Amino acid sequence: MKPVRTPCLTCGACCAFFRASFYWAETSAGTPGGVPEQLTEKINDFLVQMKGTRGPQPRCVALSGEIGSEVACSIYEQRSSVCRAFPPSLQDGVVNEDCNRARAAHGLKPVTSADWGIKD
């Protein structure tokens, strides 16, 4: 049975736990329609990071809403490869411990199949 919803829309923990760093050419400076360059910070000659994702209390500048309640990525269609490659836990039935670790840091329980709208 295919999931009918994603728990990401009520979570957002990964966007406020990990540093989102990626190759600079994924930004609008290197790719038309890429990650808006003004939302990134240079790490070195090759890498940038999303503003807000570095430091002891990271939160991506593109994340809107309240973690654990209702969230959205303001640049979802333009998000970087690192964000696209991060699978939410139990997507396709596979546990992502990093997802669950980010959730735990925000006081959220691990993702369950019920969070995907799947009845066991």
Long-range contacts (C-beta under 8 A, 24 or more apart in sequence): 1-118, 3-91, 3-116, 3-117, 3-118, 4-116, 4-117, 4-118, 5-116, 5-117, 6-88, 6-91, 6-116, 7-88, 7-89, 7-111, 7-115, 7-116, 8-71, 8-88, 9-70, 9-71, 9-72, 10-68, 10-69, 10-70, 10-71, 10-115, 11-67, 11-68, 11-71, 11-88, 11-103, 11-108, 11-111, 12-63, 12-65, 12-66, 12-67, 12-68, 12-71, 13-67, 13-68, 13-99, 13-102, 13-103, 13-105, 13-106, 13-108, 14-86, 14-98, 14-99, 14-102, 15-53, 15-59, 15-60, 15-62, 15-63, 15-71, 15-73, 16-57, 16-58, 16-59, 16-60, 16-63, 16-67, 16-102, 16-106, 17-58, 17-101, 17-102, 17-105, 17-106, 18-53, 18-58, 18-86, 18-98, 18-102, 19-49, 19-50, 19-53, 19-54, 19-58, 20-49, 20-50, 20-53, 20-60, 20-80, 20-82, 20-83, 21-47, 21-48, 21-49, 21-50, 21-53, 21-82, 22-47, 22-48, 22-49, 22-80, 22-81, 22-82, 23-47, 23-48, 23-81, 24-48, 26-80, 26-81, 28-78, 33-78, 34-78, 35-75, 35-78, 35-79, 35-80, 36-75, 36-78, 39-75, 50-80, 67-106, 67-108, 68-106, 68-107, 68-108, 90-115, 90-116, 91-116
